[in-house]
Amino acid sequence: MFRNDLSLKEKIAILDKVQLLPLGTSLRKIAEELCVPKSTMTKLLKDEVILRENFNSTQTSNRKRARKGKCPEVDEALSEWFSLITSRGDPVSGPMLKLKAEELSQKLGNNQFIASNGWLSRWKNRHEIKLKRVHDEKASANASTSNDWKVNRLKIILNDFSPDNIFNADETGLYYRATPDGSLCFKKEVLSDSKKAMDRITVLLCVNMTGSDKRKLLVVGKSLKPRCFKNMSINKIPVHYHANKNAWMTSSIFLNWLCEWDKELQAKSRSILLLIDNCAAHPKNVELKNITLEFLSPNTTSLIQPLNMGIIKNLKMRYRMKLVNFILEKIEEKLFDSSATASQISRKINILQAIQFISESWREISCTTIMNCFAYCGFSNLVVPQSEFIELNEQFLLIQNHKEFENIDENAPCFDNNEDICDVVVENILKKRKLKEGEEEDDYDGDIEPPVTTREAKKCIDLLQKFFMQEGNENSPSDKLEACAHFVNQIHTEQLRQQTITTFCLPSTSK
């Protein structure tokens, strides 16, 4: 039987063996390889940083040389990049460091490196780095500049443009697979091994003052052609989709989005004002005919940007509630399957499902919430009923750690202000070791689902029609379902007709 009272030296010996195993080895496999119970292994990995600190502080002078990171060049490159960025006073977060470490690794020719939470903790420990979380831009926000803008510039804007033609656009990072740290207690299932999945997308939101024109969301992912998009028409996806290796908004993506919208407005002979922040992804020298760009001053967006007043938070809360409900439904479907944990189910959520959830969430945000957020920022020619900016969901509040869950990606990076610095760092490392950069691997984003057949679609329509006709569903949108049924029936009839003609035209096999 395995002893539970391991000494500190024995614990460190086990952790050292873990580092020698291949990257991506599962927890179950690690436990089997080292003959350690899975529960003990989980606790050792969770407390690794503290254990190593205690071990290093208690060793005598004949202790072994301190271990280097598994990728010394990435370690060195990230350290140099961190020094340059912090010297400029730019804020740096843990997720940003992980993304940058993987980017530096790829530029150095190592496409296998993964910046895990454990690796980041060890890196910070090696370099004696402590990150302080920036809770809100309001701490450094320029209240004086904000007030001047409201008194002077905003009055001109309100005079020149009607509320329907004043828009605000902004990006936000979304960890689309993230789950609560603990159990989803309102369902009473204890979800072991639950963790925050840091798979990120960037979402661009744009809406006018009255909430009457919520523009189609723009989503930036990492893979240009995710596996889950196979058999899908990109034009039918409910968002504008773009991709780059960091899932960041870039000036080219933003410019393309602006120009397409400008053409649409020209066709309608409509002119609008677009309020945006002063980030690197928003180019300033743009020739547009029907869009007037209004750039907010630096350090003022938390005070005068309407999307930051609660619209983005509402979107994310709705998304996360849909994610939680999806996970709970899957758990209930596999009630007697011990592998059906929240973290395991969330890892299988692909970007297409995330797009559907975020699009539905955007559609559900009320005009009242949007108008209130604009009014709070000083767009005062609107008369709206008083209400909370955040549309609270009572079910969401019952989730354990709901506050942390709500703000988990509050400071997730959406763009890169420091691309040039990154290139300089890589160049310095490559001078020490010349290495040709390898080909980038395609992102894996779940299994390919077979296309839905017209027979399957027809069965779903028939089932929905029966559901709508049941007692208690008198207010169901039957007319919209009828339109869907007509569309499916048309395709089904056409396929049957084609099949009949093909069969009829087959050459006879009889003699």
Protein Blocks (a to p, Z undefined) as FASTA:
>chain_A
ZZfkbcfklmmmmmmmmmmpcehiafklmmmmnopafklmmmmmmmmmmmmmmmmmmpcf
kbccddddfblmlmmmmmmmmmmmmmnopacdfklmmmmmmmmmmmnopakbccdfklmm
mmmmmnopacdddfbfklmpcfklmmmmmmmmmmmmmmmpcfklcccdddddddfkbccf
bdcfknopacehiacdfbdcdddddddfkopaccddddddfbfbafklgoiafklpcbdc
dddfkopacfklmmmmmmmmmmmmmmnopacdddddfbfklcfbdcdfkbccddddehkl
mmmgmklnommmmmmmmmmmmmmmmmmmmmmmmmmlmklcfklmmmmpcfklmmmmmmmm
mmmpcfklmmmmmmmnopambccddddfbdcdfklmmpghklmmmmmmmmgcfbdfklmm
mmmmmmmmmmmogcdddddddddebjadddddfklmmmmmmmmmmmmmpghilmpcfklm
mmmmmmmmmmmmmmmmmmmmmmmmpccfbZZ
